[in-house]
Amino acid sequence: MGRQTATSGINPAGSGRVARLDPLSLPISFHAHDTRADGGVRRIELHRERVVLHRAVKGMRMAINVRVRDFLGVALRGSDDDAQMLVLVHRDPALNIPLCESADREEIVSAWLKWSDIFALPQLTEDDHYEPAARRRRHNAIRARRPKFLVRRRLGNLTNTETIHRDEREIIARD
């Protein structure tokens, strides 16, 4: 029996060579190209229900856990030369996952069918357009610390001296 590698004996995605991930051997762990990450590489763990992206940005290590059903589908994209690439497409382009790259048309189409069946996601083409995710609204730091009614409460007018009476005798009417 041969020694198993972290990429299940196949070339890692983004290595510049033809990469093929086997959809029937999930979970898979491999490395892919990431321009924002330190060293230009991120590690991806691909499971049937979730995808975990491990990367370090400016020395800060992070792991992003994304459900497979949050992805839009499996897309077939044209690559350099005659090669085509299969990508697991997310609304956030930074979370796209390369699955397979090949110059053989039959091989890429059969892999496209397998990946979409395993993840139960639709097959997307280059013509399918989707809107990128809207920016998430950032929360106000003070709002988390103070109750809402204190934030919107207004102070009274302290400069109003009309109602203050000094050195006067109080008249009380008794029955």
Secondary structure, 3 states (H helix, E strand, C coil): CCCCCCCCCCCCCCCCCCCECCHHHCCEEEEEECCCCHHHEEEEEECCCEEEEEEEECCEEEEEEEEHHHCCEEEEEECCCCCEEEEEECCCHHHCEEEEEECCHHHHHHHHHHHHHHHCCCEECCCCCCCCCCCCCCCCHHHHHCCHHHHHCCCCCCCCCCCCCCCCCCCCCCC
